[in-house]
Amino acid sequence: MWSLIIVAFMLYVIAGTCASIVYHRILSHRTLRLRPWFEYGLTILALPAGTPVQWVGTHRQHHLYTDTIHDPHSPYIHGFWYAHCGWYIYTHQKVQCMLYACLGSLRIFFDAYWRPRHGLEYNTHAQDVAAIAFYEWVSRPFNYAVIMVTSGVMYHAIFYLIWGITGLGVLWACFFIIYNLGDAVNSLGHSKHFDADAKSAAINSSLLNFVVMGEGYHLKHHQNPGLFNSSARRYSLSNGIINLWLALKLARINS
């Protein structure tokens, strides 16, 4: 049983770290550069968060129009559930949002078809990402679906063959946590109160920061999006990983 818990925890750390560092800090804000082979490998592990082009385009739109009507996922404008996950599936209906949020590991298969075909209206903000052959290729609907379905089948097969039904239950719970913590950066990282001085409703949360790989100091990040550690404190796991990569010459900080 301990082996199952350890593997599930490692999966949570890997998925969260890859989305936080690669999609957010590297591709969206260009705060770091990785060796290409390393960056591309980590991108594959981050794919449950969506395609690179779509994720970056949407995130840059969020920064351009934070907590305004043009923000894709502002709880200040659209409410909690739409900001949490309703914006993926174009619904403000609480029940539909909750059902989608509860898909757990099955969301891999739904998103394999849905994500690369929807929410593409902001891709123009990610033309620099789409110009890189690998990111353009992996963001194509068919290619993305094949990778996601293959990985989803592998996850379920491995967890079932080694740990049986219990393994499948833990896998579902693991991805339930992964997806909902990632979505919580949008829904809980902004409040219902707009700060005129900060020009957003973004907040800093130590608790959120602890469970979302250093993404919880959201107001700090909005104030300094170009700093690789602007959304985290020194002791965050993601910063520790980045410092390790820097020491191993796998990464460098953009000036």
C-alpha positions in Angstrom: 0.0 0.0 0.0 2.8 2.4 0.8 4.3 1.8 -2.7 1.0 2.9 -4.2 0.8 6.0 -2.1 4.4 6.9 -2.9 3.9 6.4 -6.7 0.7 8.5 -6.6 2.4 11.3 -4.7 5.3 11.3 -7.2 2.8 11.5 -10.1 1.1 14.5 -8.3 4.5 16.3 -7.9 5.6 15.6 -11.5 2.4 16.7 -13.1 2.1 19.8 -10.9 5.7 20.8 -11.3 5.8 20.4 -15.1 2.7 22.5 -15.6 3.9 25.1 -13.1 7.4 25.5 -14.4 7.3 24.5 -18.1 3.8 25.9 -19.2 3.7 28.8 -16.8 7.2 30.1 -16.1 9.0 29.0 -19.2 6.6 29.1 -22.1 4.2 31.8 -20.9 6.6 34.2 -19.3 10.0 33.2 -20.7 11.6 33.5 -17.3 13.8 30.4 -17.8 15.3 28.4 -20.6 15.8 24.7 -20.5 17.9 22.5 -22.7 15.5 21.6 -25.6 15.4 17.8 -25.1 14.7 18.3 -21.4 12.0 21.0 -22.0 10.2 18.8 -24.5 10.3 15.8 -22.3 8.8 17.7 -19.4 6.1 19.2 -21.8 4.9 15.6 -22.5 4.4 15.2 -18.7 2.5 18.5 -18.5 0.0 17.7 -21.3 -2.9 16.9 -18.9 -3.0 20.6 -18.4 -3.8 21.1 -22.0 -1.9 21.8 -25.2 1.1 24.2 -24.9 -0.2 26.6 -27.4 -3.7 26.8 -25.9 -2.5 27.0 -22.3 0.0 29.8 -23.0 -2.5 31.8 -25.2 -5.2 31.7 -22.5 -2.8 32.5 -19.7 -1.4 35.6 -21.6 -5.0 36.7 -22.2 -5.6 36.4 -18.4 -2.6 38.7 -17.7 -3.6 41.2 -20.4 -7.2 41.6 -19.1 -6.9 40.4 -15.4 -10.3 40.4 -13.7 -12.1 42.2 -16.5 -14.9 40.9 -18.8 -12.2 39.7 -21.2 -10.4 37.6 -18.6 -11.1 33.9 -19.6 -11.4 32.7 -16.0 -11.9 35.4 -13.4 -14.0 34.4 -10.4 -14.5 38.1 -9.7 -16.3 38.4 -13.1 -17.7 34.9 -13.8 -18.0 33.3 -10.3 -16.2 30.5 -8.6 -17.3 27.4 -10.6 -16.8 29.0 -14.1 -13.4 30.2 -13.1 -12.5 26.8 -11.6 -13.4 24.6 -14.5 -16.6 25.8 -16.2 -14.6 27.9 -18.7 -13.2 24.7 -20.2 -16.6 23.4 -21.1 -18.4 26.7 -21.6 -20.9 26.5 -18.8 -21.8 28.4 -15.7 -24.0 25.5 -14.5 -22.8 24.4 -11.1 -23.8 20.8 -11.4 -22.1 20.4 -14.8 -18.9 22.0 -13.5 -18.9 19.7 -10.4 -19.4 16.6 -12.6 -16.5 17.7 -14.8 -14.3 18.5 -11.7 -15.1 15.0 -10.3 -13.9 13.0 -13.4 -10.6 12.3 -11.9 -8.4 10.1 -14.1 -11.2 9.8 -16.6 -10.8 13.4 -17.4 -7.6 12.4 -19.3 -9.8 10.7 -22.0 -12.4 13.5 -22.1 -9.8 16.2 -22.4 -7.9 14.2 -25.0 -10.7 15.1 -27.5 -12.0 18.3 -26.0 -9.1 20.5 -25.0 -7.2 20.8 -28.4 -10.5 21.6 -30.1 -11.9 24.3 -27.8 -10.7 27.4 -26.1 -8.5 28.3 -29.0 -9.6 31.9 -29.4 -6.5 33.2 -27.6 -4.0 31.2 -29.5 -2.9 34.3 -31.3 -1.1 35.3 -28.0 1.1 32.2 -28.3 2.4 32.5 -31.8 6.0 32.3 -30.5 5.2 28.9 -29.0 3.3 27.7 -32.1 6.3 28.7 -34.2 8.4 26.0 -32.5 7.8 22.8 -34.4 7.5 20.5 -31.4 4.9 22.6 -29.7 2.9 23.1 -32.9 3.0 19.3 -33.5 2.0 18.3 -30.0 -0.9 20.9 -29.9 -2.5 19.3 -33.0 -5.8 17.7 -32.0 -5.0 14.2 -33.3 -1.4 14.1 -32.0 -2.5 15.4 -28.6 -5.4 12.9 -28.4 -3.1 10.0 -29.2 -0.6 10.9 -26.5 -3.2 11.5 -23.9 -5.2 8.4 -24.6 -2.1 6.3 -24.7 -0.8 7.7 -21.4 -4.3 7.3 -19.9 -4.5 3.7 -20.8 -1.0 3.1 -19.5 -1.7 4.7 -16.2 -4.9 2.7 -15.7 -3.3 -0.6 -16.8 -0.2 -0.2 -14.6 -2.1 0.8 -11.5 -4.7 -2.0 -12.0 -2.1 -4.7 -12.8 0.0 -3.9 -9.8 -2.6 -2.8 -7.2 -5.9 -3.9 -8.5 -9.2 -2.0 -7.9 -7.5 -0.1 -5.1 -4.9 1.1 -7.5 -7.6 2.4 -9.9 -9.3 4.2 -7.0 -6.1 5.9 -5.9 -5.3 6.8 -9.5 -8.7 8.5 -9.8 -8.1 10.3 -6.5 -4.6 11.4 -7.6 -5.9 13.0 -10.8 -8.8 14.5 -9.0 -6.3 16.3 -6.8 -4.0 17.2 -9.7 -6.7 18.7 -11.8 -8.6 20.5 -9.0 -5.5 22.0 -7.4 -4.4 23.3 -10.8 -7.8 24.8 -11.4 -7.8 26.3 -7.9 -5.0 28.7 -8.9 -7.7 30.5 -11.0 -10.7 30.0 -8.7 -9.0 30.6 -5.3 -6.1 32.7 -6.5 -8.5 35.6 -7.1 -11.0 36.9 -4.6 -14.4 38.6 -5.1 -12.9 41.9 -4.2 -11.2 44.0 -6.8 -8.1 45.9 -5.6 -7.9 49.2 -7.6 -4.2 49.7 -6.6 -3.2 46.2 -7.8 -5.6 46.4 -10.7 -6.8 42.9 -10.1 -8.5 40.6 -7.5 -5.5 38.4 -7.2 -4.4 37.3 -3.7 -1.5 35.7 -2.0 -2.2 32.4 -0.1 0.4 30.5 1.8 -1.9 27.4 2.0 -2.6 27.5 -1.8 1.1 28.1 -2.4 2.0 24.9 -0.5 -0.1 22.6 -2.5 0.2 24.0 -6.0 4.0 24.0 -6.4 4.6 27.6 -5.6 1.8 29.2 -7.6 -0.2 30.4 -4.5 1.4 33.9 -4.3 -0.8 34.9 -7.2 -0.8 38.7 -6.5 2.9 38.7 -6.2 3.1 36.9 -9.6 0.8 39.4 -11.3 2.9 42.2 -10.0 6.1 40.6 -11.3 5.3 38.0 -14.0 8.8 38.1 -15.4 10.5 36.7 -12.3 10.9 32.9 -12.3 10.2 32.8 -8.5 7.8 35.7 -8.3 4.9 33.4 -7.2 6.8 31.4 -4.7 9.0 31.7 -1.6 12.5 30.3 -1.2 11.3 27.1 0.4 8.8 26.1 -2.3 9.3 22.7 -4.0 9.3 24.3 -7.4 12.0 26.7 -6.5 14.1 23.9 -5.1 13.7 22.0 -8.4 14.6 25.0 -10.5 17.7 25.6 -8.4 18.7 21.9 -8.9 18.3 22.3 -12.7 20.4 25.5 -12.6 23.1 23.7 -10.7 23.0 20.8 -13.2 23.2 23.3 -16.2 19.8 22.0 -17.4 18.3 25.5 -17.1 19.3 29.2 -17.2 17.6 32.3 -16.1 16.5 34.7 -18.9 17.9 38.2 -18.3 
